[in-house]
Amino acid sequence: MVEAAVAVLDEEGIERLTMRRLADRLDVVAPSLYWHVDTKDDVIDLAVDAIFGEVPPQPGTGRAEHWRDDVTAVLACWRTALLRHPWAAAVPARRRPAIGPHFLAQMEILQATLARAGFTGPGLSASTWALYNHVLGSASAQTALHVTDEERRLGQEQLQAAGDRYPTLAANGYLYDDDWDGSYRAGLAYLLDGLAAQL
């Protein structure tokens, strides 16, 4: 069932997933699915966890002095999973946290790495969520924003025309910034530098 759900989500997106569509994919009647799950949200939770299981967690070096490299490796796994399955980046904004075993294994590695580096208590929680939000926000923006060249051109013309109100945006080609990988890496480096300063 989970593989079928992931396939439907990959092909049609989260808005189109219904129990009936999933049942059709499995060639069963929709009510029979409720023997296995209570709601569609349960199916989505299982699908999210499954995609995190596709990219094996990277335990890293296990050495405190290499915490930045280890964090980078864990987040690279998360980002790979989210970009491979674009619907997934929107899921964590729902009302339930991800608590499946594959996701928790990845989260355990992240927090254990940060704890080895010296983060504790509220600092451990804050650093975890800062990194989580960075990878999730980056993947979500990359998969959701689809701007055509013509839309960029027209938008930039509007910014130029309103250059007195938005001088920095107009001067720096705001709408032409689509180096997703570069922005992700730079943002992560800024975060890691800031976290290192806290230690």
C-alpha positions in Angstrom: 0.0 0.0 0.0 2.8 2.4 0.9 4.6 2.0 -2.4 1.4 2.6 -4.3 0.7 5.7 -2.2 4.2 7.1 -3.0 3.6 6.3 -6.7 0.3 8.2 -6.7 1.8 11.1 -4.8 4.8 11.3 -7.2 2.6 11.2 -10.3 -0.3 13.3 -9.1 0.6 15.3 -6.0 -0.7 15.4 -2.5 -3.9 17.2 -3.5 -5.0 14.4 -5.7 -4.4 11.5 -3.3 -7.6 10.0 -2.2 -8.4 6.6 -0.7 -10.4 5.8 -3.8 -7.5 6.6 -6.1 -5.2 4.6 -4.0 -7.6 1.6 -3.9 -7.9 1.8 -7.7 -4.1 1.6 -7.9 -4.1 -1.4 -5.7 -7.1 -3.0 -7.5 -9.1 -3.2 -4.3 -12.2 -1.5 -3.0 -11.6 1.7 -1.0 -13.2 0.5 2.3 -10.7 -2.4 2.5 -7.9 0.2 3.0 -9.4 1.1 6.4 -8.5 -2.3 7.7 -4.9 -1.0 7.6 -5.1 2.8 8.2 -7.6 5.1 9.8 -7.3 8.1 7.5 -5.6 9.5 4.5 -3.3 11.4 6.8 -2.0 8.0 8.0 -1.3 7.0 4.5 0.7 10.3 3.9 2.6 9.7 7.1 3.6 6.3 6.0 4.6 7.6 2.6 6.7 10.3 4.1 8.5 7.9 6.2 9.0 5.5 3.3 10.8 8.2 1.2 13.2 8.9 4.1 14.0 5.2 4.1 15.1 5.3 0.4 18.2 7.3 1.4 20.1 5.4 4.0 21.0 7.5 7.0 24.7 8.6 7.1 26.0 8.0 10.6 29.1 10.1 9.8 32.4 10.0 11.6 31.0 10.0 15.1 33.7 12.5 16.1 32.8 15.7 17.8 35.3 17.8 15.8 33.7 16.7 12.5 30.2 17.6 13.5 29.8 20.1 10.6 30.6 17.4 8.0 28.3 15.0 9.7 25.4 17.4 9.9 25.9 18.3 6.2 25.7 14.6 5.3 22.5 14.0 7.2 20.8 17.0 5.7 22.0 16.0 2.2 20.0 12.8 2.7 16.9 14.7 3.7 17.2 17.1 0.8 17.7 14.2 -1.7 14.5 12.5 -0.5 12.5 15.8 -0.6 13.6 16.7 -4.1 13.1 13.2 -5.4 9.5 13.4 -4.1 8.4 17.1 -4.5 5.0 16.6 -2.7 6.8 15.6 0.5 8.3 19.1 1.2 4.8 20.4 1.9 3.8 17.6 4.3 5.7 18.6 7.4 3.7 21.8 7.6 0.6 19.7 8.4 -0.5 19.3 12.0 1.3 16.1 12.8 5.1 15.7 13.3 7.0 13.0 11.4 7.4 10.1 13.8 8.0 7.1 11.4 11.1 4.9 12.1 13.0 6.0 9.0 12.6 9.7 9.7 13.3 9.2 13.4 16.6 7.4 12.5 17.7 10.4 10.5 16.6 12.8 13.2 18.5 10.7 15.8 21.7 11.0 13.8 21.3 14.8 13.5 20.6 15.3 17.2 23.3 12.9 18.3 25.8 14.7 16.1 24.8 18.1 17.6 24.9 16.7 21.1 28.4 15.3 20.5 29.4 18.8 19.3 28.3 20.3 22.6 24.7 21.4 22.1 22.4 20.7 25.1 18.9 21.5 26.3 17.2 24.4 24.5 20.3 24.9 22.4 20.1 21.4 21.0 16.4 21.9 20.2 17.0 25.3 18.6 19.9 24.1 16.5 17.9 21.0 15.3 14.9 23.1 14.2 17.1 25.7 12.5 18.7 23.1 10.4 15.4 21.2 9.8 13.7 24.4 8.7 16.6 25.3 6.3 16.5 22.0 4.4 12.8 21.8 4.4 12.3 25.5 3.3 15.0 25.1 0.6 13.4 21.9 -0.9 9.9 23.4 -0.6 10.8 26.5 -2.5 12.8 24.6 -5.1 9.9 22.2 -5.8 7.1 24.7 -5.6 8.4 27.7 -7.5 8.2 27.4 -11.3 8.9 30.7 -12.9 9.2 31.0 -16.7 11.7 33.2 -18.4 9.0 35.5 -19.6 7.6 35.8 -16.0 11.1 36.7 -14.8 11.6 39.3 -17.5 8.2 40.9 -16.8 8.8 40.8 -13.1 12.2 42.4 -13.4 10.8 45.1 -15.6 8.2 45.9 -12.9 11.0 46.0 -10.3 13.1 48.3 -12.4 10.1 50.6 -12.9 9.6 50.7 -9.2 13.3 51.0 -8.5 12.8 53.8 -6.1 10.7 51.6 -3.8 12.7 48.4 -4.3 16.2 49.5 -5.2 18.1 46.5 -3.8 15.7 44.0 -5.5 15.9 45.8 -8.8 19.7 46.1 -8.7 20.4 42.5 -7.7 18.1 40.6 -10.1 15.9 39.2 -7.4 13.7 37.2 -9.8 16.7 35.7 -11.6 18.1 34.0 -8.5 17.4 30.3 -9.1 20.7 28.8 -8.0 18.9 26.4 -5.6 21.9 24.3 -4.8 24.3 27.2 -4.3 21.8 29.1 -2.1 21.2 25.9 -0.1 24.9 25.4 0.5 25.6 29.0 1.3 22.6 29.2 3.7 23.8 26.0 5.4 27.3 27.4 5.8 25.9 30.5 7.4 23.8 28.4 9.8 26.8 26.2 10.7 29.0 29.2 11.2 26.4 30.7 13.6 26.0 27.4 15.5 29.7 27.1 15.8 29.9 30.5 17.3 27.4 29.4 20.0 29.7 26.6 21.0 
